[in-house]
Amino acid sequence: MGLDIRLPLGLIFLIIGGIMAGYGVFTRGSAMYASSQGINLNLVWGLVMLAFGLIMFIAARKKS
C-alpha cells in the first residue's frame, strides 16, 4: 500500500490548465498581452499544464 499522488496531481493540473487555456483562448488579441510582447502566456502555460496533467493522469491510470 503506497500513496500515489500522480492521480490527484494530474487532475488538479488538468482542471487548472484547462481553465487557464480557456481564458487564454477567450482573451486572445487583448491589450493586456502588450506587456509580454504580445505572447498569450495564459494560453501557453495553460497548454503546458494540461500536457503535464495528462501525463500524470495517464501514468497513474497505467499503474493501477
PDBQT receptor file of N, H, CA, C and O in Angstrom, charges set to zero:
ATOM      1  N   MET A   1       0.841  -1.172   0.000  1.00  0.00    +0.000 N 
ATOM      2  CA  MET A   1       0.000   0.000   0.000  1.00  0.00    +0.000 C 
ATOM      3  C   MET A   1       0.884   1.232   0.000  1.00  0.00    +0.000 C 
ATOM      4  O   MET A   1       1.638   1.475   0.942  1.00  0.00    +0.000 OA
ATOM      5  N   GLY A   2       0.781   2.002  -1.067  1.00  0.00    +0.000 N 
ATOM      6  H   GLY A   2       0.169   1.805  -1.833  1.00  0.00    +0.000 HD
ATOM      7  CA  GLY A   2       1.566   3.226  -1.158  1.00  0.00    +0.000 C 
ATOM      8  C   GLY A   2       0.689   4.397  -1.570  1.00  0.00    +0.000 C 
ATOM      9  O   GLY A   2      -0.380   4.231  -2.158  1.00  0.00    +0.000 OA
ATOM     10  N   LEU A   3       1.159   5.538  -1.254  1.00  0.00    +0.000 N 
ATOM     11  H   LEU A   3       2.027   5.672  -0.776  1.00  0.00    +0.000 HD
ATOM     12  CA  LEU A   3       0.432   6.742  -1.608  1.00  0.00    +0.000 C 
ATOM     13  C   LEU A   3       0.857   7.172  -3.006  1.00  0.00    +0.000 C 
ATOM     14  O   LEU A   3       2.018   7.520  -3.225  1.00  0.00    +0.000 OA
ATOM     15  N   ASP A   4      -0.067   7.150  -3.941  1.00  0.00    +0.000 N 
ATOM     16  H   ASP A   4      -1.010   6.867  -3.763  1.00  0.00    +0.000 HD
ATOM     17  CA  ASP A   4       0.217   7.563  -5.311  1.00  0.00    +0.000 C 
ATOM     18  C   ASP A   4      -0.399   8.938  -5.538  1.00  0.00    +0.000 C 
ATOM     19  O   ASP A   4      -1.619   9.082  -5.624  1.00  0.00    +0.000 OA
ATOM     20  N   ILE A   5       0.457   9.933  -5.631  1.00  0.00    +0.000 N 
ATOM     21  H   ILE A   5       1.447   9.816  -5.560  1.00  0.00    +0.000 HD
ATOM     22  CA  ILE A   5      -0.017  11.306  -5.738  1.00  0.00    +0.000 C 
ATOM     23  C   ILE A   5      -0.231  11.724  -7.189  1.00  0.00    +0.000 C 
ATOM     24  O   ILE A   5      -0.700  12.832  -7.452  1.00  0.00    +0.000 OA
ATOM     25  N   ARG A   6       0.109  10.845  -8.135  1.00  0.00    +0.000 N 
ATOM     26  H   ARG A   6       0.489   9.945  -7.922  1.00  0.00    +0.000 HD
ATOM     27  CA  ARG A   6       0.000  11.222  -9.544  1.00  0.00    +0.000 C 
ATOM     28  C   ARG A   6      -1.442  11.462  -9.986  1.00  0.00    +0.000 C 
ATOM     29  O   ARG A   6      -1.690  12.350 -10.802  1.00  0.00    +0.000 OA
ATOM     30  N   LEU A   7      -2.382  10.700  -9.473  1.00  0.00    +0.000 N 
ATOM     31  H   LEU A   7      -2.180   9.979  -8.810  1.00  0.00    +0.000 HD
ATOM     32  CA  LEU A   7      -3.770  10.870  -9.894  1.00  0.00    +0.000 C 
ATOM     33  C   LEU A   7      -4.351  12.221  -9.451  1.00  0.00    +0.000 C 
ATOM     34  O   LEU A   7      -4.845  12.961 -10.301  1.00  0.00    +0.000 OA
ATOM     35  N   PRO A   8      -4.313  12.574  -8.165  1.00  0.00    +0.000 N 
ATOM     36  CA  PRO A   8      -4.861  13.892  -7.795  1.00  0.00    +0.000 C 
ATOM     37  C   PRO A   8      -4.052  15.048  -8.381  1.00  0.00    +0.000 C 
ATOM     38  O   PRO A   8      -4.617  16.086  -8.728  1.00  0.00    +0.000 OA
ATOM     39  N   LEU A   9      -2.730  14.874  -8.493  1.00  0.00    +0.000 N 
ATOM     40  H   LEU A   9      -2.272  14.031  -8.211  1.00  0.00    +0.000 HD
ATOM     41  CA  LEU A   9      -1.905  15.914  -9.084  1.00  0.00    +0.000 C 
ATOM     42  C   LEU A   9      -2.258  16.096 -10.559  1.00  0.00    +0.000 C 
ATOM     43  O   LEU A   9      -2.358  17.227 -11.036  1.00  0.00    +0.000 OA
ATOM     44  N   GLY A  10      -2.443  15.012 -11.268  1.00  0.00    +0.000 N 
ATOM     45  H   GLY A  10      -2.362  14.094 -10.880  1.00  0.00    +0.000 HD
ATOM     46  CA  GLY A  10      -2.838  15.090 -12.667  1.00  0.00    +0.000 C 
ATOM     47  C   GLY A  10      -4.187  15.757 -12.845  1.00  0.00    +0.000 C 
ATOM     48  O   GLY A  10      -4.366  16.568 -13.754  1.00  0.00    +0.000 OA
ATOM     49  N   LEU A  11      -5.142  15.422 -11.982  1.00  0.00    +0.000 N 
ATOM     50  H   LEU A  11      -4.997  14.763 -11.244  1.00  0.00    +0.000 HD
ATOM     51  CA  LEU A  11      -6.465  16.034 -12.079  1.00  0.00    +0.000 C 
ATOM     52  C   LEU A  11      -6.431  17.531 -11.787  1.00  0.00    +0.000 C 
ATOM     53  O   LEU A  11      -7.105  18.315 -12.454  1.00  0.00    +0.000 OA
ATOM     54  N   ILE A  12      -5.650  17.918 -10.798  1.00  0.00    +0.000 N 
ATOM     55  H   ILE A  12      -5.102  17.281 -10.256  1.00  0.00    +0.000 HD
ATOM     56  CA  ILE A  12      -5.531  19.344 -10.465  1.00  0.00    +0.000 C 
ATOM     57  C   ILE A  12      -4.932  20.113 -11.634  1.00  0.00    +0.000 C 
ATOM     58  O   ILE A  12      -5.433  21.174 -12.007  1.00  0.00    +0.000 OA
ATOM     59  N   PHE A  13      -3.856  19.579 -12.212  1.00  0.00    +0.000 N 
ATOM     60  H   PHE A  13      -3.448  18.717 -11.908  1.00  0.00    +0.000 HD
ATOM     61  CA  PHE A  13      -3.234  20.268 -13.337  1.00  0.00    +0.000 C 
ATOM     62  C   PHE A  13      -4.131  20.265 -14.564  1.00  0.00    +0.000 C 
ATOM     63  O   PHE A  13      -4.129  21.235 -15.323  1.00  0.00    +0.000 OA
ATOM     64  N   LEU A  14      -4.895  19.205 -14.780  1.00  0.00    +0.000 N 
ATOM     65  H   LEU A  14      -4.897  18.418 -14.164  1.00  0.00    +0.000 HD
ATOM     66  CA  LEU A  14      -5.841  19.186 -15.897  1.00  0.00    +0.000 C 
ATOM     67  C   LEU A  14      -6.907  20.264 -15.742  1.00  0.00    +0.000 C 
ATOM     68  O   LEU A  14      -7.231  20.964 -16.701  1.00  0.00    +0.000 OA
ATOM     69  N   ILE A  15      -7.441  20.393 -14.552  1.00  0.00    +0.000 N 
ATOM     70  H   ILE A  15      -7.178  19.824 -13.774  1.00  0.00    +0.000 HD
ATOM     71  CA  ILE A  15      -8.505  21.374 -14.310  1.00  0.00    +0.000 C 
ATOM     72  C   ILE A  15      -7.976  22.802 -14.419  1.00  0.00    +0.000 C 
ATOM     73  O   ILE A  15      -8.546  23.623 -15.136  1.00  0.00    +0.000 OA
ATOM     74  N   ILE A  16      -6.889  23.097 -13.710  1.00  0.00    +0.000 N 
ATOM     75  H   ILE A  16      -6.426  22.430 -13.127  1.00  0.00    +0.000 HD
ATOM     76  CA  ILE A  16      -6.350  24.460 -13.727  1.00  0.00    +0.000 C 
ATOM     77  C   ILE A  16      -5.791  24.812 -15.103  1.00  0.00    +0.000 C 
ATOM     78  O   ILE A  16      -5.954  25.940 -15.569  1.00  0.00    +0.000 OA
ATOM     79  N   GLY A  17      -5.134  23.856 -15.753  1.00  0.00    +0.000 N 
ATOM     80  H   GLY A  17      -5.002  22.940 -15.374  1.00  0.00    +0.000 HD
ATOM     81  CA  GLY A  17      -4.627  24.103 -17.099  1.00  0.00    +0.000 C 
ATOM     82  C   GLY A  17      -5.750  24.352 -18.086  1.00  0.00    +0.000 C 
ATOM     83  O   GLY A  17      -5.622  25.193 -18.976  1.00  0.00    +0.000 OA
ATOM     84  N   GLY A  18      -6.850  23.627 -17.937  1.00  0.00    +0.000 N 
ATOM     85  H   GLY A  18      -6.954  22.944 -17.214  1.00  0.00    +0.000 HD
ATOM     86  CA  GLY A  18      -8.000  23.846 -18.810  1.00  0.00    +0.000 C 
ATOM     87  C   GLY A  18      -8.611  25.217 -18.612  1.00  0.00    +0.000 C 
ATOM     88  O   GLY A  18      -9.007  25.871 -19.577  1.00  0.00    +0.000 OA
ATOM     89  N   ILE A  19      -8.691  25.653 -17.366  1.00  0.00    +0.000 N 
ATOM     90  H   ILE A  19      -8.369  25.122 -16.583  1.00  0.00    +0.000 HD
ATOM     91  CA  ILE A  19      -9.226  26.987 -17.075  1.00  0.00    +0.000 C 
ATOM     92  C   ILE A  19      -8.315  28.068 -17.663  1.00  0.00    +0.000 C 
ATOM     93  O   ILE A  19      -8.790  29.020 -18.281  1.00  0.00    +0.000 OA
ATOM     94  N   MET A  20      -6.998  27.911 -17.463  1.00  0.00    +0.000 N 
ATOM     95  H   MET A  20      -6.612  27.138 -16.960  1.00  0.00    +0.000 HD
ATOM     96  CA  MET A  20      -6.063  28.910 -17.983  1.00  0.00    +0.000 C 
ATOM     97  C   MET A  20      -6.046  28.941 -19.501  1.00  0.00    +0.000 C 
ATOM     98  O   MET A  20      -6.028  30.017 -20.099  1.00  0.00    +0.000 OA
ATOM     99  N   ALA A  21      -6.051  27.777 -20.130  1.00  0.00    +0.000 N 
ATOM    100  H   ALA A  21      -6.066  26.903 -19.645  1.00  0.00    +0.000 HD
ATOM    101  CA  ALA A  21      -6.039  27.724 -21.592  1.00  0.00    +0.000 C 
ATOM    102  C   ALA A  21      -7.337  28.307 -22.157  1.00  0.00    +0.000 C 
ATOM    103  O   ALA A  21      -7.314  29.021 -23.159  1.00  0.00    +0.000 OA
ATOM    104  N   GLY A  22      -8.446  28.007 -21.527  1.00  0.00    +0.000 N 
ATOM    105  H   GLY A  22      -8.465  27.426 -20.713  1.00  0.00    +0.000 HD
ATOM    106  CA  GLY A  22      -9.719  28.570 -21.961  1.00  0.00    +0.000 C 
ATOM    107  C   GLY A  22      -9.737  30.081 -21.841  1.00  0.00    +0.000 C 
ATOM    108  O   GLY A  22     -10.231  30.772 -22.731  1.00  0.00    +0.000 OA
ATOM    109  N   TYR A  23      -9.203  30.594 -20.749  1.00  0.00    +0.000 N 
ATOM    110  H   TYR A  23      -8.802  30.033 -20.026  1.00  0.00    +0.000 HD
ATOM    111  CA  TYR A  23      -9.124  32.048 -20.568  1.00  0.00    +0.000 C 
ATOM    112  C   TYR A  23      -8.217  32.661 -21.626  1.00  0.00    +0.000 C 
ATOM    113  O   TYR A  23      -8.506  33.736 -22.151  1.00  0.00    +0.000 OA
ATOM    114  N   GLY A  24      -7.122  31.977 -21.939  1.00  0.00    +0.000 N 
ATOM    115  H   GLY A  24      -6.888  31.104 -21.513  1.00  0.00    +0.000 HD
ATOM    116  CA  GLY A  24      -6.212  32.470 -22.967  1.00  0.00    +0.000 C 
ATOM    117  C   GLY A  24      -6.852  32.492 -24.339  1.00  0.00    +0.000 C 
ATOM    118  O   GLY A  24      -6.586  33.394 -25.132  1.00  0.00    +0.000 OA
ATOM    119  N   VAL A  25      -7.697  31.508 -24.632  1.00  0.00    +0.000 N 
ATOM    120  H   VAL A  25      -7.913  30.775 -23.987  1.00  0.00    +0.000 HD
ATOM    121  CA  VAL A  25      -8.384  31.476 -25.922  1.00  0.00    +0.000 C 
ATOM    122  C   VAL A  25      -9.391  32.620 -26.019  1.00  0.00    +0.000 C 
ATOM    123  O   VAL A  25      -9.487  33.280 -27.054  1.00  0.00    +0.000 OA
ATOM    124  N   PHE A  26     -10.132  32.851 -24.956  1.00  0.00    +0.000 N 
ATOM    125  H   PHE A  26     -10.054  32.315 -24.115  1.00  0.00    +0.000 HD
ATOM    126  CA  PHE A  26     -11.162  33.891 -24.985  1.00  0.00    +0.000 C 
ATOM    127  C   PHE A  26     -10.603  35.307 -24.925  1.00  0.00    +0.000 C 
ATOM    128  O   PHE A  26     -11.286  36.250 -25.323  1.00  0.00    +0.000 OA
ATOM    129  N   THR A  27      -9.375  35.479 -24.435  1.00  0.00    +0.000 N 
ATOM    130  H   THR A  27      -8.820  34.713 -24.111  1.00  0.00    +0.000 HD
ATOM    131  CA  THR A  27      -8.780  36.816 -24.359  1.00  0.00    +0.000 C 
ATOM    132  C   THR A  27      -7.686  37.009 -25.405  1.00  0.00    +0.000 C 
ATOM    133  O   THR A  27      -6.851  37.904 -25.270  1.00  0.00    +0.000 OA
ATOM    134  N   ARG A  28      -7.685  36.193 -26.429  1.00  0.00    +0.000 N 
ATOM    135  H   ARG A  28      -8.363  35.467 -26.539  1.00  0.00    +0.000 HD
ATOM    136  CA  ARG A  28      -6.677  36.291 -27.483  1.00  0.00    +0.000 C 
ATOM    137  C   ARG A  28      -6.783  37.652 -28.165  1.00  0.00    +0.000 C 
ATOM    138  O   ARG A  28      -7.880  38.111 -28.483  1.00  0.00    +0.000 OA
ATOM    139  N   GLY A  29      -5.642  38.289 -28.385  1.00  0.00    +0.000 N 
ATOM    140  H   GLY A  29      -4.751  37.917 -28.127  1.00  0.00    +0.000 HD
ATOM    141  CA  GLY A  29      -5.630  39.593 -29.038  1.00  0.00    +0.000 C 
ATOM    142  C   GLY A  29      -5.930  40.752 -28.111  1.00  0.00    +0.000 C 
ATOM    143  O   GLY A  29      -6.078  41.884 -28.571  1.00  0.00    +0.000 OA
ATOM    144  N   SER A  30      -6.023  40.498 -26.819  1.00  0.00    +0.000 N 
ATOM    145  H   SER A  30      -5.903  39.578 -26.445  1.00  0.00    +0.000 HD
ATOM    146  CA  SER A  30      -6.349  41.544 -25.854  1.00  0.00    +0.000 C 
ATOM    147  C   SER A  30      -5.131  42.448 -25.615  1.00  0.00    +0.000 C 
ATOM    148  O   SER A  30      -3.989  42.042 -25.827  1.00  0.00    +0.000 OA
ATOM    149  N   ALA A  31      -5.399  43.660 -25.175  1.00  0.00    +0.000 N 
ATOM    150  H   ALA A  31      -6.328  43.989 -25.002  1.00  0.00    +0.000 HD
ATOM    151  CA  ALA A  31      -4.328  44.623 -24.900  1.00  0.00    +0.000 C 
ATOM    152  C   ALA A  31      -3.498  44.239 -23.681  1.00  0.00    +0.000 C 
ATOM    153  O   ALA A  31      -2.394  44.755 -23.509  1.00  0.00    +0.000 OA
ATOM    154  N   MET A  32      -3.996  43.359 -22.839  1.00  0.00    +0.000 N 
ATOM    155  H   MET A  32      -4.894  42.941 -22.979  1.00  0.00    +0.000 HD
ATOM    156  CA  MET A  32      -3.238  43.001 -21.634  1.00  0.00    +0.000 C 
ATOM    157  C   MET A  32      -1.980  42.192 -21.946  1.00  0.00    +0.000 C 
ATOM    158  O   MET A  32      -1.124  42.038 -21.075  1.00  0.00    +0.000 OA
ATOM    159  N   TYR A  33      -1.850  41.672 -23.166  1.00  0.00    +0.000 N 
ATOM    160  H   TYR A  33      -2.545  41.797 -23.874  1.00  0.00    +0.000 HD
ATOM    161  CA  TYR A  33      -0.668  40.902 -23.542  1.00  0.00    +0.000 C 
ATOM    162  C   TYR A  33       0.426  41.781 -24.134  1.00  0.00    +0.000 C 
ATOM    163  O   TYR A  33       1.453  41.275 -24.586  1.00  0.00    +0.000 OA
ATOM    164  N   ALA A  34       0.214  43.086 -24.136  1.00  0.00    +0.000 N 
ATOM    165  H   ALA A  34      -0.620  43.497 -23.770  1.00  0.00    +0.000 HD
ATOM    166  CA  ALA A  34       1.226  44.004 -24.663  1.00  0.00    +0.000 C 
ATOM    167  C   ALA A  34       2.483  43.997 -23.799  1.00  0.00    +0.000 C 
ATOM    168  O   ALA A  34       3.589  44.142 -24.320  1.00  0.00    +0.000 OA
ATOM    169  N   SER A  35       2.331  43.834 -22.499  1.00  0.00    +0.000 N 
ATOM    170  H   SER A  35       1.432  43.716 -22.076  1.00  0.00    +0.000 HD
ATOM    171  CA  SER A  35       3.492  43.834 -21.605  1.00  0.00    +0.000 C 
ATOM    172  C   SER A  35       4.329  42.567 -21.728  1.00  0.00    +0.000 C 
ATOM    173  O   SER A  35       5.476  42.545 -21.281  1.00  0.00    +0.000 OA
ATOM    174  N   SER A  36       3.783  41.516 -22.321  1.00  0.00    +0.000 N 
ATOM    175  H   SER A  36       2.851  41.533 -22.684  1.00  0.00    +0.000 HD
ATOM    176  CA  SER A  36       4.538  40.272 -22.524  1.00  0.00    +0.000 C 
ATOM    177  C   SER A  36       4.911  40.110 -23.995  1.00  0.00    +0.000 C 
ATOM    178  O   SER A  36       5.030  38.988 -24.489  1.00  0.00    +0.000 OA
ATOM    179  N   GLN A  37       5.092  41.218 -24.686  1.00  0.00    +0.000 N 
ATOM    180  H   GLN A  37       4.995  42.129 -24.285  1.00  0.00    +0.000 HD
ATOM    181  CA  GLN A  37       5.483  41.263 -26.094  1.00  0.00    +0.000 C 
ATOM    182  C   GLN A  37       4.493  40.541 -26.998  1.00  0.00    +0.000 C 
ATOM    183  O   GLN A  37       4.873  39.947 -28.007  1.00  0.00    +0.000 OA
ATOM    184  N   GLY A  38       3.232  40.600 -26.628  1.00  0.00    +0.000 N 
ATOM    185  H   GLY A  38       2.923  41.083 -25.808  1.00  0.00    +0.000 HD
ATOM    186  CA  GLY A  38       2.173  40.008 -27.437  1.00  0.00    +0.000 C 
ATOM    187  C   GLY A  38       2.019  38.507 -27.297  1.00  0.00    +0.000 C 
ATOM    188  O   GLY A  38       1.228  37.901 -28.020  1.00  0.00    +0.000 OA
ATOM    189  N   ILE A  39       2.755  37.895 -26.384  1.00  0.00    +0.000 N 
ATOM    190  H   ILE A  39       3.398  38.387 -25.797  1.00  0.00    +0.000 HD
ATOM    191  CA  ILE A  39       2.659  36.445 -26.179  1.00  0.00    +0.000 C 
ATOM    192  C   ILE A  39       1.524  36.163 -25.209  1.00  0.00    +0.000 C 
ATOM    193  O   ILE A  39       1.468  36.738 -24.122  1.00  0.00    +0.000 OA
ATOM    194  N   ASN A  40       0.633  35.288 -25.603  1.00  0.00    +0.000 N 
ATOM    195  H   ASN A  40       0.679  34.821 -26.486  1.00  0.00    +0.000 HD
ATOM    196  CA  ASN A  40      -0.510  34.926 -24.770  1.00  0.00    +0.000 C 
ATOM    197  C   ASN A  40      -0.047  33.888 -23.741  1.00  0.00    +0.000 C 
ATOM    198  O   ASN A  40      -0.139  32.682 -23.974  1.00  0.00    +0.000 OA
ATOM    199  N   LEU A  41       0.450  34.374 -22.609  1.00  0.00    +0.000 N 
ATOM    200  H   LEU A  41       0.525  35.353 -22.420  1.00  0.00    +0.000 HD
ATOM    201  CA  LEU A  41       1.024  33.490 -21.600  1.00  0.00    +0.000 C 
ATOM    202  C   LEU A  41      -0.024  32.597 -20.941  1.00  0.00    +0.000 C 
ATOM    203  O   LEU A  41       0.289  31.480 -20.528  1.00  0.00    +0.000 OA
ATOM    204  N   ASN A  42      -1.249  33.070 -20.839  1.00  0.00    +0.000 N 
ATOM    205  H   ASN A  42      -1.503  33.978 -21.174  1.00  0.00    +0.000 HD
ATOM    206  CA  ASN A  42      -2.298  32.232 -20.263  1.00  0.00    +0.000 C 
ATOM    207  C   ASN A  42      -2.534  30.998 -21.129  1.00  0.00    +0.000 C 
ATOM    208  O   ASN A  42      -2.695  29.895 -20.606  1.00  0.00    +0.000 OA
ATOM    209  N   LEU A  43      -2.555  31.173 -22.417  1.00  0.00    +0.000 N 
ATOM    210  H   LEU A  43      -2.425  32.069 -22.841  1.00  0.00    +0.000 HD
ATOM    211  CA  LEU A  43      -2.759  30.049 -23.324  1.00  0.00    +0.000 C 
ATOM    212  C   LEU A  43      -1.557  29.119 -23.323  1.00  0.00    +0.000 C 
ATOM    213  O   LEU A  43      -1.718  27.900 -23.263  1.00  0.00    +0.000 OA
ATOM    214  N   VAL A  44      -0.359  29.677 -23.389  1.00  0.00    +0.000 N 
ATOM    215  H   VAL A  44      -0.228  30.667 -23.438  1.00  0.00    +0.000 HD
ATOM    216  CA  VAL A  44       0.854  28.856 -23.445  1.00  0.00    +0.000 C 
ATOM    217  C   VAL A  44       1.002  28.016 -22.181  1.00  0.00    +0.000 C 
ATOM    218  O   VAL A  44       1.182  26.801 -22.264  1.00  0.00    +0.000 OA
ATOM    219  N   TRP A  45       0.930  28.646 -21.023  1.00  0.00    +0.000 N 
ATOM    220  H   TRP A  45       0.784  29.633 -20.955  1.00  0.00    +0.000 HD
ATOM    221  CA  TRP A  45       1.122  27.904 -19.775  1.00  0.00    +0.000 C 
ATOM    222  C   TRP A  45      -0.077  27.022 -19.445  1.00  0.00    +0.000 C 
ATOM    223  O   TRP A  45       0.074  25.998 -18.779  1.00  0.00    +0.000 OA
ATOM    224  N   GLY A  46      -1.251  27.404 -19.900  1.00  0.00    +0.000 N 
ATOM    225  H   GLY A  46      -1.373  28.236 -20.441  1.00  0.00    +0.000 HD
ATOM    226  CA  GLY A  46      -2.408  26.531 -19.744  1.00  0.00    +0.000 C 
ATOM    227  C   GLY A  46      -2.222  25.233 -20.502  1.00  0.00    +0.000 C 
ATOM    228  O   GLY A  46      -2.554  24.162 -19.994  1.00  0.00    +0.000 OA
ATOM    229  N   LEU A  47      -1.690  25.319 -21.726  1.00  0.00    +0.000 N 
ATOM    230  H   LEU A  47      -1.420  26.189 -22.139  1.00  0.00    +0.000 HD
ATOM    231  CA  LEU A  47      -1.437  24.102 -22.505  1.00  0.00    +0.000 C 
ATOM    232  C   LEU A  47      -0.315  23.268 -21.899  1.00  0.00    +0.000 C 
ATOM    233  O   LEU A  47      -0.370  22.038 -21.928  1.00  0.00    +0.000 OA
ATOM    234  N   VAL A  48       0.710  23.933 -21.347  1.00  0.00    +0.000 N 
ATOM    235  H   VAL A  48       0.755  24.932 -21.323  1.00  0.00    +0.000 HD
ATOM    236  CA  VAL A  48       1.791  23.203 -20.667  1.00  0.00    +0.000 C 
ATOM    237  C   VAL A  48       1.233  22.453 -19.461  1.00  0.00    +0.000 C 
ATOM    238  O   VAL A  48       1.562  21.287 -19.242  1.00  0.00    +0.000 OA
ATOM    239  N   MET A  49       0.389  23.123 -18.685  1.00  0.00    +0.000 N 
ATOM    240  H   MET A  49       0.121  24.069 -18.864  1.00  0.00    +0.000 HD
ATOM    241  CA  MET A  49      -0.203  22.484 -17.512  1.00  0.00    +0.000 C 
ATOM    242  C   MET A  49      -1.137  21.343 -17.910  1.00  0.00    +0.000 C 
ATOM    243  O   MET A  49      -1.180  20.313 -17.236  1.00  0.00    +0.000 OA
ATOM    244  N   LEU A  50      -1.880  21.519 -18.996  1.00  0.00    +0.000 N 
ATOM    245  H   LEU A  50      -1.845  22.355 -19.543  1.00  0.00    +0.000 HD
ATOM    246  CA  LEU A  50      -2.736  20.440 -19.498  1.00  0.00    +0.000 C 
ATOM    247  C   LEU A  50      -1.909  19.220 -19.893  1.00  0.00    +0.000 C 
ATOM    248  O   LEU A  50      -2.273  18.089 -19.571  1.00  0.00    +0.000 OA
ATOM    249  N   ALA A  51      -0.802  19.449 -20.588  1.00  0.00    +0.000 N 
ATOM    250  H   ALA A  51      -0.506  20.367 -20.849  1.00  0.00    +0.000 HD
ATOM    251  CA  ALA A  51       0.060  18.339 -21.011  1.00  0.00    +0.000 C 
ATOM    252  C   ALA A  51       0.648  17.616 -19.806  1.00  0.00    +0.000 C 
ATOM    253  O   ALA A  51       0.669  16.386 -19.773  1.00  0.00    +0.000 OA
ATOM    254  N   PHE A  52       1.128  18.371 -18.810  1.00  0.00    +0.000 N 
ATOM    255  H   PHE A  52       1.110  19.370 -18.836  1.00  0.00    +0.000 HD
ATOM    256  CA  PHE A  52       1.688  17.757 -17.609  1.00  0.00    +0.000 C 
ATOM    257  C   PHE A  52       0.622  16.978 -16.840  1.00  0.00    +0.000 C 
ATOM    258  O   PHE A  52       0.871  15.869 -16.366  1.00  0.00    +0.000 OA
ATOM    259  N   GLY A  53      -0.555  17.562 -16.723  1.00  0.00    +0.000 N 
ATOM    260  H   GLY A  53      -0.757  18.462 -17.108  1.00  0.00    +0.000 HD
ATOM    261  CA  GLY A  53      -1.642  16.874 -16.028  1.00  0.00    +0.000 C 
ATOM    262  C   GLY A  53      -2.051  15.604 -16.738  1.00  0.00    +0.000 C 
ATOM    263  O   GLY A  53      -2.355  14.601 -16.091  1.00  0.00    +0.000 OA
ATOM    264  N   LEU A  54      -2.062  15.631 -18.054  1.00  0.00    +0.000 N 
ATOM    265  H   LEU A  54      -1.815  16.445 -18.579  1.00  0.00    +0.000 HD
ATOM    266  CA  LEU A  54      -2.415  14.440 -18.824  1.00  0.00    +0.000 C 
ATOM    267  C   LEU A  54      -1.369  13.348 -18.651  1.00  0.00    +0.000 C 
ATOM    268  O   LEU A  54      -1.715  12.173 -18.528  1.00  0.00    +0.000 OA
ATOM    269  N   ILE A  55      -0.097  13.721 -18.641  1.00  0.00    +0.000 N 
ATOM    270  H   ILE A  55       0.185  14.675 -18.741  1.00  0.00    +0.000 HD
ATOM    271  CA  ILE A  55       0.970  12.739 -18.421  1.00  0.00    +0.000 C 
ATOM    272  C   ILE A  55       0.837  12.098 -17.045  1.00  0.00    +0.000 C 
ATOM    273  O   ILE A  55       0.937  10.877 -16.917  1.00  0.00    +0.000 OA
ATOM    274  N   MET A  56       0.615  12.905 -16.023  1.00  0.00    +0.000 N 
ATOM    275  H   MET A  56       0.534  13.896 -16.127  1.00  0.00    +0.000 HD
ATOM    276  CA  MET A  56       0.469  12.369 -14.665  1.00  0.00    +0.000 C 
ATOM    277  C   MET A  56      -0.767  11.481 -14.549  1.00  0.00    +0.000 C 
ATOM    278  O   MET A  56      -0.726  10.427 -13.913  1.00  0.00    +0.000 OA
ATOM    279  N   PHE A  57      -1.859  11.910 -15.162  1.00  0.00    +0.000 N 
ATOM    280  H   PHE A  57      -1.892  12.766 -15.679  1.00  0.00    +0.000 HD
ATOM    281  CA  PHE A  57      -3.098  11.140 -15.095  1.00  0.00    +0.000 C 
ATOM    282  C   PHE A  57      -2.942   9.787 -15.798  1.00  0.00    +0.000 C 
ATOM    283  O   PHE A  57      -3.372   8.760 -15.272  1.00  0.00    +0.000 OA
ATOM    284  N   ILE A  58      -2.336   9.786 -16.971  1.00  0.00    +0.000 N 
ATOM    285  H   ILE A  58      -1.987  10.620 -17.398  1.00  0.00    +0.000 HD
ATOM    286  CA  ILE A  58      -2.131   8.525 -17.699  1.00  0.00    +0.000 C 
ATOM    287  C   ILE A  58      -1.177   7.611 -16.948  1.00  0.00    +0.000 C 
ATOM    288  O   ILE A  58      -1.395   6.402 -16.878  1.00  0.00    +0.000 OA
ATOM    289  N   ALA A  59      -0.108   8.195 -16.378  1.00  0.00    +0.000 N 
ATOM    290  H   ALA A  59       0.069   9.178 -16.435  1.00  0.00    +0.000 HD
ATOM    291  CA  ALA A  59       0.843   7.385 -15.605  1.00  0.00    +0.000 C 
ATOM    292  C   ALA A  59       0.166   6.750 -14.397  1.00  0.00    +0.000 C 
ATOM    293  O   ALA A  59       0.449   5.598 -14.067  1.00  0.00    +0.000 OA
ATOM    294  N   ALA A  60      -0.713   7.477 -13.740  1.00  0.00    +0.000 N 
ATOM    295  H   ALA A  60      -0.942   8.413 -14.008  1.00  0.00    +0.000 HD
ATOM    296  CA  ALA A  60      -1.402   6.932 -12.568  1.00  0.00    +0.000 C 
ATOM    297  C   ALA A  60      -2.395   5.846 -12.977  1.00  0.00    +0.000 C 
ATOM    298  O   ALA A  60      -2.557   4.858 -12.260  1.00  0.00    +0.000 OA
ATOM    299  N   ARG A  61      -3.054   6.016 -14.110  1.00  0.00    +0.000 N 
ATOM    300  H   ARG A  61      -2.922   6.818 -14.692  1.00  0.00    +0.000 HD
ATOM    301  CA  ARG A  61      -4.037   5.016 -14.566  1.00  0.00    +0.000 C 
ATOM    302  C   ARG A  61      -3.347   3.740 -15.026  1.00  0.00    +0.000 C 
ATOM    303  O   ARG A  61      -3.886   2.650 -14.832  1.00  0.00    +0.000 OA
ATOM    304  N   LYS A  62      -2.161   3.849 -15.635  1.00  0.00    +0.000 N 
ATOM    305  H   LYS A  62      -1.723   4.734 -15.793  1.00  0.00    +0.000 HD
ATOM    306  CA  LYS A  62      -1.444   2.653 -16.091  1.00  0.00    +0.000 C 
ATOM    307  C   LYS A  62      -0.905   1.841 -14.920  1.00  0.00    +0.000 C 
ATOM    308  O   LYS A  62      -0.815   0.616 -15.006  1.00  0.00    +0.000 OA
ATOM    309  N   LYS A  63      -0.552   2.498 -13.845  1.00  0.00    +0.000 N 
ATOM    310  H   LYS A  63      -0.625   3.493 -13.775  1.00  0.00    +0.000 HD
ATOM    311  CA  LYS A  63      -0.021   1.811 -12.658  1.00  0.00    +0.000 C 
ATOM    312  C   LYS A  63      -1.110   0.997 -11.974  1.00  0.00    +0.000 C 
ATOM    313  O   LYS A  63      -0.841  -0.087 -11.456  1.00  0.00    +0.000 OA
ATOM    314  N   SER A  64      -2.323   1.504 -11.969  1.00  0.00    +0.000 N 
ATOM    315  H   SER A  64      -2.542   2.384 -12.390  1.00  0.00    +0.000 HD
ATOM    316  CA  SER A  64      -3.433   0.849 -11.247  1.00  0.00    +0.000 C 
ATOM    317  C   SER A  64      -3.838  -0.444 -11.864  1.00  0.00    +0.000 C 
ATOM    318  O   SER A  64      -4.752  -1.105 -11.371  1.00  0.00    +0.000 OA
TER     319      SER A  64
